[in-house]
C-alpha cells in the first residue's frame, strides 16, 4: 500500500457542541491518497484531523470510490472522485485565507452531537457565509480513533521526531565543523590583514609628512605670487579707473552740451508752432470776414427780390406799358439768374474754405501727435536705461553668487580672486554703460534728424501757405480794381440810358416820373453782381494752385 500526501497544514476550526459555547481550535488537516493493489487496484482518500497540542486528538475518515458516490448523491456534488481531493484542498485554502478576518467568508465548522469532544463522531463542514444565509458546501463525517489507531499515530509521531532529531544532530555536527574551519581561516586572514595594516600605516605617515612639507612650500610660493599679482592689478586698476573717469566726464560734458542744443531746438520748434497757430487764427478771422460779406450779399439778394416783386406788381397795374417794358423785364430776369449763380458760387467758396480749415486742423493734430510720440520715445529710452541698470545689478548678483562657490580653496587665494573679480565687474559695467550711452546718443541724434526734417517740411508748407495768401491778396486787389472800373462804366451807362429813357418815355399820358423811378435804383444791382463774380474768382484761384 502506497500513500501520497496531498495536504498537511494547520487550520483554525470553529467547534460547535450542544450546551457549550463556540470556540476556535487549531487543527492539523492531513490528506493522503492511498493506492491499494492487492487483490484489486483501487484508490482511497484518507483525511486525518489532529491537534499538535493534544496527541490524543485523532479523527479519521477514509473515502472509497463507492463511498464517494453515495456522498455525491446525498450532497449534490458536481465533481468526480479523481477531482474531489483538489477541490477539497481549494476549499481549505480559501478557509486559510479568510481565517484572520473579522467576518470570514469561508470557515470550517467541527460539529459534535455530544457536549464534549470525547470519542464521539464529528462532522467537518465547509461553510460559506453571507448576510442572507450560511451555505454548507461540503460536510464530512469523521470517526474518533481507537486505542490501536492512537498508538499507531503516536508511534509514527515518535518515529518522525526521532528522525528529525537525528537529522538535526547531523546538521549540528556539520555546522560545528564548518564553523571551526571558518574560524581558523578567519584568524589567519586577520593576522595577515593586521600586518598589512601596520605597513600601510607606516607608509601613510611618511607620505603625509612629505606631502605636508611640499604643500607648505607651495603655499608660501603661491602667497608671494598672489601678493605680487595683487599689487600689479591694483596699479592697473587705478590707472584704468582714472582713464575711465576722464572719459566719463568728457562724455557727460558732451551729453550736457547736446542736451542744451536740443533744448534750444525745442524752443525754436515751440515758437514756430505758436507762429503757425497765429497764422491759423488770422486765416480764421479772414474766413469770418468772408462769411460776413456772404451774409450781406444774401441780404442784398433778398432786398432785390422784394424790389422785383414790387416791380412785377407795378407791371400788372400798368398794363398799358407792358409792351414797352418787355425787353427790360427780360434783362432783369437774366440778372436774377446771374445772382442765383453767384449765390451758388459763394456757397462753393464757403465749402472750399471749410475744407481748407479742416485740413489745417488735421495737420496741427498730426504735429501734436508726433510731438507726443517723440516724448513717449524719450520716456521709453529712459525706462530702457533703468531696465539696463537693473539687469546689470542682477548680473552683478549672479557673479557674486558664483564667486561665493569658490570658497572651497584656501582663504588667501579666495580673497584675492574676489578682489580681481570685483575689479573686472566694475570694468565690464563701465564698458557696458559706455556702450549704452553711445547707443542712446545715436538714437537721440536720429530723432533730432527726424525732427529737423519734419521742421523743414512744416516750414515749406508755411511758406507755401504764405505765397498762397500773397497771391490771393494780389487777386483781391486786382478784382477790386476791376470792380471799381466796372462800376464806373455801369454808372456812366445807366446815366446815359436814363436820359434816353426820359426822352423816349414822354407820352400823352404823362408817365415820365414813373420811368425815372424805375431806372434810378438800377446802378446798385450791377455792383452786387460784380462783387459776387469777384468772390467766385477768389475761390477759383486757390483751387487752381492746389491742383498744380
C-alpha positions in Angstrom: 0.0 0.0 0.0 1.4 3.3 -1.1 0.4 6.7 0.4 0.7 10.1 -1.4 0.5 13.1 0.8 -1.6 15.9 -0.8 -2.2 18.4 2.1 -0.8 18.8 5.6 -1.4 22.2 7.2 -2.9 23.6 10.4 -6.3 25.3 10.1 -8.5 27.2 12.5 -11.7 25.3 13.1 -14.9 26.6 14.8 -16.0 23.9 17.3 -19.8 23.7 18.0 -21.2 21.4 20.7 -24.7 21.4 22.2 -24.8 23.0 25.6 -21.5 24.8 25.4 -20.1 28.0 23.8 -18.4 28.0 20.4 -14.6 28.1 20.4 -11.8 28.1 18.0 -9.4 25.2 17.7 -6.2 24.9 15.7 -6.5 21.5 13.9 -3.9 20.0 11.5 -5.6 18.5 8.4 -3.7 15.7 6.7 -5.0 14.5 3.3 -3.4 11.4 1.7 -4.3 9.4 -1.3 -4.0 5.6 -0.6 -3.4 3.2 -3.5 -4.1 -0.5 -2.9 -3.1 -3.1 -5.5 -3.8 -6.3 -3.6 -6.1 -8.1 -4.6 -7.7 -5.3 -6.7 -6.2 -2.0 -7.7 -8.1 0.8 -6.1 -7.7 4.3 -4.5 -8.9 5.7 -1.2 -8.9 9.2 0.2 -7.7 9.3 3.8 -8.4 12.5 5.8 -7.0 12.8 9.3 -7.6 15.6 11.9 -5.0 16.0 14.7 -4.0 18.6 17.3 -0.3 19.4 17.8 -1.0 20.4 21.4 -3.1 17.3 22.2 -1.5 14.0 20.9 -4.7 12.0 21.8 -6.9 14.2 19.5 -7.4 12.0 16.4 -10.2 11.7 13.9 -10.1 9.7 10.7 -12.1 9.5 7.5 -11.5 7.1 4.6 -13.5 7.7 1.5 -13.5 5.0 -1.2 -15.0 5.4 -4.7 -18.2 3.7 -3.6 -18.5 5.9 -0.5 -17.9 9.0 -2.7 -20.8 8.1 -5.0 -23.2 8.0 -2.0 -21.7 11.3 -0.7 -22.1 12.8 -4.2 -25.7 11.8 -4.4 -26.5 13.0 -0.8 -24.8 16.4 -1.0 -25.3 17.1 -4.7 -21.7 17.4 -5.7 -20.7 18.0 -9.3 -17.2 16.6 -9.4 -15.8 13.1 -9.8 -13.7 11.2 -7.3 -10.5 12.0 -9.2 -11.1 15.8 -8.9 -12.6 15.7 -5.4 -9.3 15.9 -3.5 -8.1 19.0 -5.3 -11.5 20.8 -4.9 -11.5 19.9 -1.2 -7.9 21.3 -0.9 -9.1 24.5 -2.7 -11.9 25.0 -0.2 -9.4 24.5 2.7 -7.1 27.1 1.1 -9.9 29.6 0.9 -10.7 29.0 4.6 -7.0 29.6 5.5 -7.0 32.9 3.6 -10.2 34.1 5.3 -9.4 32.8 8.9 -7.7 36.0 10.0 -10.5 38.3 9.0 -13.2 39.5 11.5 -16.0 38.3 9.3 -14.6 35.4 7.2 -16.4 34.4 4.0 -15.3 30.7 4.2 -14.9 28.8 7.5 -14.6 25.3 8.9 -17.0 24.0 11.5 -16.4 20.9 13.6 -19.9 19.9 14.8 -20.4 17.2 17.5 -23.6 15.7 18.9 -22.0 15.3 22.4 -21.4 18.2 24.8 -17.6 17.4 24.8 -15.3 16.1 22.1 -14.6 12.8 23.8 -14.5 9.8 21.4 -17.7 10.8 19.6 -18.2 11.1 15.8 -18.0 14.7 14.5 -18.8 16.4 11.2 -16.4 18.8 9.4 -18.4 21.4 7.5 -17.1 23.8 4.9 -19.4 26.9 5.2 -19.7 30.0 3.1 -21.2 33.0 5.0 -23.2 35.9 3.6 -25.7 38.4 5.1 -28.6 36.3 4.0 -27.7 32.6 4.7 -24.9 30.3 5.6 -24.3 27.8 2.8 -22.7 24.4 3.6 -20.6 23.4 0.5 -19.3 20.1 2.0 -20.0 18.1 5.1 -17.7 15.1 6.0 -18.3 12.8 9.0 -15.2 11.8 11.0 -14.8 8.9 13.4 -12.7 9.1 16.5 -9.5 6.9 16.6 -9.5 3.8 18.8 -6.6 2.8 21.1 -4.8 0.9 18.3 -5.1 3.8 15.9 -4.0 6.3 18.6 -1.0 4.1 19.4 -0.1 3.7 15.8 -0.4 7.5 15.3 1.7 8.2 18.4 4.3 5.7 17.2 4.5 7.3 13.9 4.8 10.7 15.6 7.7 9.4 17.8 9.4 7.9 14.8 9.2 11.2 12.9 10.5 13.1 16.0 13.5 10.6 16.3 14.2 11.0 12.6 14.1 14.8 13.0 16.4 14.6 16.0 18.9 12.5 14.1 18.8 14.9 11.2 19.2 17.9 13.5 22.2 16.3 15.3 23.9 15.6 12.0 23.3 19.1 10.8 24.6 20.5 14.1 27.8 18.4 13.8 28.4 19.6 10.3 27.8 23.2 11.2 30.3 22.9 14.1 32.9 21.5 11.8 32.3 24.3 9.2 32.4 27.0 11.9 35.7 25.7 13.4 37.2 25.6 9.9 35.9 29.1 9.1 37.2 30.4 12.5 40.7 29.2 11.9 40.8 30.6 8.4 39.4 34.0 9.6 42.1 34.1 12.4 44.9 33.5 9.8 43.5 36.1 7.4 43.0 38.6 10.3 46.7 38.3 11.4 47.8 38.8 7.8 45.5 41.9 7.5 46.9 43.3 10.7 50.4 43.0 9.3 49.4 44.7 6.1 47.6 47.4 8.1 50.8 48.2 10.1 52.8 48.5 6.9 50.2 50.8 5.3 50.1 53.0 8.5 53.9 53.4 8.4 53.8 54.2 4.6 50.9 56.7 5.1 52.6 58.6 7.9 55.8 59.0 5.8 53.8 60.0 2.8 51.7 62.5 4.7 54.7 64.2 6.2 56.3 64.6 2.7 53.1 66.0 1.3 52.6 68.5 4.2 56.2 69.8 3.6 55.6 70.0 -0.1 52.3 71.8 0.3 53.6 74.3 2.8 56.4 75.3 0.4 53.9 75.6 -2.5 51.6 77.7 -0.3 54.4 80.1 0.6 55.3 80.4 -3.1 51.7 81.0 -4.1 51.2 83.6 -1.4 54.2 85.5 -2.7 53.0 85.3 -6.3 49.5 86.4 -5.3 50.8 89.4 -3.4 52.8 90.5 -6.4 49.9 90.0 -8.8 47.6 91.9 -6.4 50.0 94.9 -6.4 50.2 94.8 -10.2 46.4 94.6 -10.5 45.9 97.4 -8.1 48.2 99.7 -10.1 46.5 98.7 -13.3 43.0 99.2 -11.8 43.9 102.7 -10.5 45.2 103.7 -13.9 42.2 102.4 -15.7 39.9 104.0 -13.1 41.5 107.4 -13.8 41.2 107.0 -17.5 37.6 105.9 -17.3 36.8 108.8 -15.0 38.2 111.2 -17.5 36.3 109.6 -20.4 33.1 109.6 -18.3 33.5 113.3 -17.5 34.1 114.1 -21.2 31.0 112.1 -22.2 28.9 113.8 -19.6 30.0 117.2 -20.8 29.2 116.3 -24.4 25.8 115.0 -23.4 25.1 118.2 -21.5 26.1 120.3 -24.5 23.9 118.1 -26.7 21.1 118.5 -24.2 21.4 122.3 -24.3 21.3 122.2 -28.1 18.3 120.1 -28.1 16.5 122.4 -25.6 17.3 125.4 -27.9 15.9 123.4 -30.9 12.8 122.5 -28.9 12.3 126.2 -28.0 12.6 127.1 -31.7 10.1 124.5 -32.6 7.6 125.7 -30.0 8.0 129.3 -31.3 7.4 128.1 -34.8 4.3 126.2 -33.6 3.0 129.3 -31.9 3.6 131.3 -35.1 1.7 128.6 -37.1 -1.2 128.9 -34.6 -1.2 132.7 -35.1 -1.4 132.3 -38.8 -4.2 129.8 -38.4 -6.1 132.4 -36.3 -5.6 135.1 -38.9 -6.9 132.8 -41.6 -9.9 132.1 -39.4 -10.5 135.8 -38.9 -10.4 136.3 -42.7 -12.8 133.4 -43.2 -15.2 135.0 -40.7 -15.0 138.3 -42.7 -15.7 136.5 -45.9 -18.7 134.8 -44.2 -20.0 138.3 -43.1 -19.7 139.5 -46.7 -21.6 136.5 -47.9 -24.4 137.2 -45.4 -24.6 140.8 -46.6 -24.8 139.6 -50.2 -27.7 137.3 -49.2 -29.5 140.3 -47.6 -29.0 142.3 -50.8 -30.4 139.4 -52.8 -33.4 139.4 -50.6 -33.9 143.1 -51.0 -33.5 142.8 -54.7 -36.1 140.0 -54.8 -38.5 142.3 -52.8 -37.9 145.1 -55.3 -38.6 142.6 -58.1 -41.9 141.7 -56.6 -42.8 145.4 -56.4 -41.8 145.9 -60.0 -44.0 142.9 -61.0 -46.9 144.5 -59.2 -46.4 147.8 -60.9 -46.2 146.0 -64.3 -49.5 144.3 -63.6 -51.1 147.6 -62.5 -49.8 149.3 -65.6 -50.9 147.1 -68.4 -50.5 149.7 -70.9 -46.7 149.8 -70.5 -46.2 146.0 -70.8 -45.2 146.1 -74.5 -42.6 148.8 -73.9 -41.1 147.2 -70.8 -40.8 143.5 -72.0 -37.2 144.0 -73.0 -36.4 145.4 -69.6 -38.1 142.5 -67.8 -36.0 140.0 -69.8 -32.9 141.8 -68.7 -34.0 141.8 -65.1 -34.7 138.0 -65.3 -31.2 137.4 -66.7 -29.7 139.4 -63.8 -31.7 137.3 -61.3 -30.3 134.2 -62.9 -26.8 135.6 -62.6 -27.4 136.4 -59.0 -28.5 132.9 -58.3 -25.3 131.6 -59.9 -23.3 134.0 -57.7 -25.1 132.6 -54.7 -24.1 129.1 -55.7 -20.5 130.1 -56.2 -20.4 131.8 -52.8 -21.6 128.5 -51.3 -18.9 126.6 -53.1 -16.3 129.2 -51.8 -17.6 128.6 -48.3 -17.3 124.8 -48.7 -13.7 125.2 -50.0 -12.7 127.4 -47.1 -14.2 124.9 -44.6 -12.3 122.1 -46.3 -9.0 124.1 -46.0 -9.8 124.8 -42.4 -10.3 121.0 -41.7 -7.1 120.2 -43.5 -5.2 122.7 -41.4 -6.7 121.3 -38.2 -5.8 117.8 -39.2 -2.2 118.9 -39.9 -1.9 120.6 -36.5 -3.3 117.5 -34.8 -0.8 115.3 -36.6 2.0 117.5 -35.5 0.8 117.4 -31.9 0.5 113.6 -32.0 4.0 113.4 -33.5 5.4 115.6 -30.7 3.6 113.3 -28.1 5.2 110.2 -29.8 8.6 111.8 -29.6 8.1 112.5 -25.9 6.9 108.9 -25.4 10.0 107.6 -27.2 12.2 109.7 -24.8 10.4 108.3 -21.8 10.8 104.7 -23.2 14.5 105.4 -23.7 14.8 106.4 -20.0 12.8 103.4 -18.9 15.1 101.1 -21.0 18.1 102.7 -19.3 16.6 101.9 -15.9 15.9 98.3 -17.1 19.5 98.0 -18.3 20.8 99.2 -14.9 18.6 96.6 -13.2 19.9 93.9 -15.4 23.5 94.9 -14.6 22.6 94.7 -10.9 21.2 91.2 -11.4 24.3 90.1 -13.3 26.5 91.5 -10.5 24.4 89.5 -8.0 24.8 86.3 -10.1 28.6 86.9 -10.4 28.8 87.4 -6.6 27.0 84.0 -6.1 29.3 82.3 -8.5 32.3 83.8 -6.7 31.0 82.6 -3.3 31.1 79.0 -4.6 34.8 79.2 -5.0 35.3 79.4 -1.2 36.4 75.7 -1.2 40.0 76.9 -1.8 42.2 78.5 0.9 41.1 81.9 2.3 44.0 83.9 0.9 43.5 82.9 -2.7 39.7 83.4 -2.4 40.1 87.0 -1.1 42.5 87.8 -4.0 40.2 86.3 -6.6 37.2 88.2 -5.1 39.2 91.5 -5.5 40.1 90.6 -9.1 36.5 89.7 -9.9 35.1 92.9 -8.4 37.6 94.9 -10.5 36.7 93.0 -13.7 33.0 93.5 -12.9 33.5 97.3 -12.5 35.4 97.4 -15.8 32.7 95.4 -17.6 30.0 97.6 -16.0 31.7 100.8 -17.1 32.2 99.4 -20.6 28.5 98.4 -20.8 27.5 101.8 -19.6 29.7 103.5 -22.2 28.1 101.3 -24.9 24.6 102.0 -23.7 25.3 105.8 -23.6 26.7 105.6 -27.1 23.6 103.8 -28.4 21.3 106.3 -26.6 23.2 109.2 -28.2 22.9 107.6 -31.6 19.2 107.1 -31.1 18.8 110.8 -30.0 20.8 112.0 -33.0 18.5 110.1 -35.3 15.4 111.5 -33.6 16.8 115.0 -33.9 17.4 114.5 -37.6 13.9 113.3 -38.0 12.6 116.4 -36.1 14.7 118.7 -38.3 13.3 117.0 -41.4 9.8 117.5 -40.0 10.5 121.1 -39.2 11.8 121.7 -42.8 8.6 120.2 -44.2 6.4 122.3 -41.9 8.4 125.4 -42.9 8.0 124.6 -46.5 4.2 124.2 -46.0 4.1 127.5 -44.1 6.0 129.3 -47.0 3.6 127.8 -49.5 0.6 129.0 -47.5 2.2 132.5 -47.2 2.7 132.5 -51.0 -0.9 131.4 -51.5 -2.1 134.3 -49.2 0.0 136.8 -51.1 -1.4 135.5 -54.5 -4.9 135.7 -53.0 -4.3 139.3 -51.8 -3.0 140.3 -55.2 -6.0 138.7 -56.9 -8.3 140.5 -54.5 -6.7 143.9 -55.2 -6.9 143.2 -58.9 -10.5 142.2 -58.6 -11.3 145.3 -56.6 -9.8 147.5 -59.3 -11.8 145.7 -62.0 -14.9 146.1 -59.9 -14.4 149.8 -59.4 -13.8 150.2 -63.2 -16.9 148.2 -64.0 -18.9 150.2 -61.5 -17.8 153.5 -63.0 -18.6 152.2 -66.5 -22.0 151.0 -65.4 -22.8 154.3 -63.7 -22.0 156.1 -67.0 -24.1 153.6 -69.0 -27.0 153.9 -66.6 -26.9 157.7 -66.6 -26.9 157.7 -70.4 -29.7 155.1 -70.6 -31.7 157.2 -68.0 -31.5 160.3 -70.2 -32.5 158.3 -73.2 -35.4 156.7 -71.3 -36.7 160.0 -70.2 -36.7 161.3 -73.8 -38.4 158.2 -75.2 -40.9 157.7 -72.4 -42.7 161.1 -72.9 -46.3 160.3 -73.9 -49.7 162.0 -73.9 -50.4 160.1 -70.7 -47.6 161.8 -68.7 -45.7 158.9 -67.3 -42.2 160.5 -67.1 -41.9 160.4 -63.3 -42.7 156.6 -63.2 -40.0 155.7 -65.7 -37.4 157.7 -63.8 -38.4 155.9 -60.6 -38.0 152.5 -62.4 -34.5 153.3 -63.6 -33.0 155.1 -60.6 -32.3 152.0 -58.4 -30.6 150.1 -61.1 -27.0 151.1 -60.5 -26.9 149.2 -57.2 -27.6 145.8 -58.8 -24.6 145.6 -61.0 -22.3 146.4 -58.1 -23.5 143.4 -56.1 -23.3 141.2 -59.2 -19.7 142.2 -59.9 -18.7 141.7 -56.3 -20.1 138.1 -56.4 -18.2 137.4 -59.6 -15.0 138.6 -57.9 -15.7 136.3 -55.0 -16.1 133.4 -57.4 -12.7 134.2 -59.0 -11.1 134.5 -55.5 -12.4 131.0 -54.7 -11.2 129.5 -58.0 -7.6 130.8 -57.7 -6.6 128.8 -54.6 -8.2 125.7 -56.1 -6.1 126.1 -59.2 -3.0 126.5 -57.1 -3.8 123.3 -55.2 -4.3 121.4 -58.4 -0.8 122.4 -59.5 
